[in-house]
Amino acid sequence: MVDDEFGGTGTGTVGEVRHLYDDREMFDRHFQLLDDASQQPLACRRYRLSWPGGSVEGVTNASGYTQRVQLLNPEEVSLEILPEGD
Protein backbone atom coordinates (compact mmCIF):
# COMPACT_ATOMS: atom_id res chain seq x y z
CA MET A 1 0.00 0.00 0.00
CA VAL A 2 1.25 3.50 -0.81
CA ASP A 3 -0.04 6.55 1.06
CA ASP A 4 0.87 10.17 0.55
CA GLU A 5 1.12 12.58 3.48
CA PHE A 6 -2.44 13.77 2.87
CA GLY A 7 -4.10 10.37 3.36
CA GLY A 8 -4.63 9.41 -0.31
CA THR A 9 -3.33 6.35 -2.06
CA GLY A 10 -1.89 5.57 -5.48
CA THR A 11 -0.29 8.04 -7.88
CA GLY A 12 0.14 11.72 -7.13
CA THR A 13 0.01 14.84 -9.24
CA VAL A 14 3.07 17.05 -9.64
CA GLY A 15 5.14 18.53 -12.54
CA GLU A 16 8.71 19.22 -13.82
CA VAL A 17 11.60 19.14 -11.37
CA ARG A 18 12.39 22.63 -10.23
CA HIS A 19 16.07 23.54 -9.92
CA LEU A 20 15.81 27.29 -9.24
CA TYR A 21 13.51 28.95 -6.73
CA ASP A 22 11.33 31.89 -7.73
CA ASP A 23 7.86 33.22 -6.99
CA ARG A 24 5.94 30.69 -9.12
CA GLU A 25 3.67 28.20 -7.40
CA MET A 26 5.27 24.78 -7.01
CA PHE A 27 3.65 21.37 -6.93
CA ASP A 28 5.26 18.78 -4.74
CA ARG A 29 4.53 15.28 -3.56
CA HIS A 30 6.07 12.51 -1.58
CA PHE A 31 4.69 9.12 -0.65
CA GLN A 32 4.74 6.91 2.41
CA LEU A 33 5.13 3.16 1.90
CA LEU A 34 3.23 1.04 4.43
CA ASP A 35 3.11 -2.71 5.02
CA ASP A 36 -0.31 -4.03 3.90
CA ALA A 37 -0.80 -6.25 6.95
CA SER A 38 0.68 -4.22 9.82
CA GLN A 39 0.35 -0.69 8.36
CA GLN A 40 3.91 -0.07 9.63
CA PRO A 41 6.21 2.16 7.52
CA LEU A 42 8.50 0.38 5.05
CA ALA A 43 11.90 1.92 5.80
CA CYS A 44 14.98 1.52 3.59
CA ARG A 45 12.99 0.35 0.54
CA ARG A 46 14.26 1.23 -2.94
CA TYR A 47 11.80 3.04 -5.21
CA ARG A 48 11.51 4.99 -8.45
CA LEU A 49 9.27 8.03 -8.93
CA SER A 50 8.49 8.75 -12.60
CA TRP A 51 6.63 11.54 -14.39
CA PRO A 52 6.51 12.70 -18.02
CA GLY A 53 9.47 15.06 -17.50
CA GLY A 54 11.80 12.65 -15.70
CA SER A 55 12.34 10.21 -12.87
CA VAL A 56 14.28 9.79 -9.65
CA GLU A 57 15.31 6.75 -7.61
CA GLY A 58 15.86 6.65 -3.89
CA VAL A 59 15.43 4.79 -0.61
CA THR A 60 12.59 5.46 1.85
CA ASN A 61 13.49 7.07 5.17
CA ALA A 62 12.89 5.59 8.64
CA SER A 63 9.22 6.66 8.44
CA GLY A 64 8.76 5.02 5.03
CA TYR A 65 8.64 8.31 3.07
CA THR A 66 10.13 8.88 -0.36
CA GLN A 67 11.97 12.08 -1.11
CA ARG A 68 9.83 15.07 -2.04
CA VAL A 69 9.63 15.90 -5.75
CA GLN A 70 9.04 19.60 -6.50
CA LEU A 71 7.60 20.47 -9.89
CA LEU A 72 6.33 23.59 -11.65
CA ASN A 73 3.23 22.11 -13.32
CA PRO A 74 0.66 19.48 -12.34
CA GLU A 75 1.79 16.05 -13.57
CA GLU A 76 0.93 12.48 -12.68
CA VAL A 77 3.73 10.82 -10.72
CA SER A 78 3.97 7.03 -10.55
CA LEU A 79 5.74 5.07 -7.84
CA GLU A 80 7.55 1.79 -8.49
CA ILE A 81 8.95 -0.25 -5.60
CA LEU A 82 12.26 -1.70 -6.78
CA PRO A 83 13.59 -5.16 -5.88
CA GLU A 84 15.71 -5.33 -2.76
CA GLY A 85 19.42 -6.03 -3.17
CA ASP A 86 19.79 -4.87 -6.80
C-alpha positions in Angstrom: 0.0 0.0 0.0 1.2 3.5 -0.8 0.0 6.5 1.1 0.9 10.2 0.6 1.1 12.6 3.5 -2.4 13.8 2.9 -4.1 10.4 3.4 -4.6 9.4 -0.3 -3.3 6.3 -2.1 -1.9 5.6 -5.5 -0.3 8.0 -7.9 0.1 11.7 -7.1 0.0 14.8 -9.2 3.1 17.1 -9.6 5.1 18.5 -12.5 8.7 19.2 -13.8 11.6 19.1 -11.4 12.4 22.6 -10.2 16.1 23.5 -9.9 15.8 27.3 -9.2 13.5 28.9 -6.7 11.3 31.9 -7.7 7.9 33.2 -7.0 5.9 30.7 -9.1 3.7 28.2 -7.4 5.3 24.8 -7.0 3.6 21.4 -6.9 5.3 18.8 -4.7 4.5 15.3 -3.6 6.1 12.5 -1.6 4.7 9.1 -0.7 4.7 6.9 2.4 5.1 3.2 1.9 3.2 1.0 4.4 3.1 -2.7 5.0 -0.3 -4.0 3.9 -0.8 -6.2 6.9 0.7 -4.2 9.8 0.4 -0.7 8.4 3.9 -0.1 9.6 6.2 2.2 7.5 8.5 0.4 5.0 11.9 1.9 5.8 15.0 1.5 3.6 13.0 0.4 0.5 14.3 1.2 -2.9 11.8 3.0 -5.2 11.5 5.0 -8.5 9.3 8.0 -8.9 8.5 8.7 -12.6 6.6 11.5 -14.4 6.5 12.7 -18.0 9.5 15.1 -17.5 11.8 12.6 -15.7 12.3 10.2 -12.9 14.3 9.8 -9.7 15.3 6.8 -7.6 15.9 6.7 -3.9 15.4 4.8 -0.6 12.6 5.5 1.9 13.5 7.1 5.2 12.9 5.6 8.6 9.2 6.7 8.4 8.8 5.0 5.0 8.6 8.3 3.1 10.1 8.9 -0.4 12.0 12.1 -1.1 9.8 15.1 -2.0 9.6 15.9 -5.8 9.0 19.6 -6.5 7.6 20.5 -9.9 6.3 23.6 -11.6 3.2 22.1 -13.3 0.7 19.5 -12.3 1.8 16.1 -13.6 0.9 12.5 -12.7 3.7 10.8 -10.7 4.0 7.0 -10.6 5.7 5.1 -7.8 7.5 1.8 -8.5 9.0 -0.2 -5.6 12.3 -1.7 -6.8 13.6 -5.2 -5.9 15.7 -5.3 -2.8 19.4 -6.0 -3.2 19.8 -4.9 -6.8 
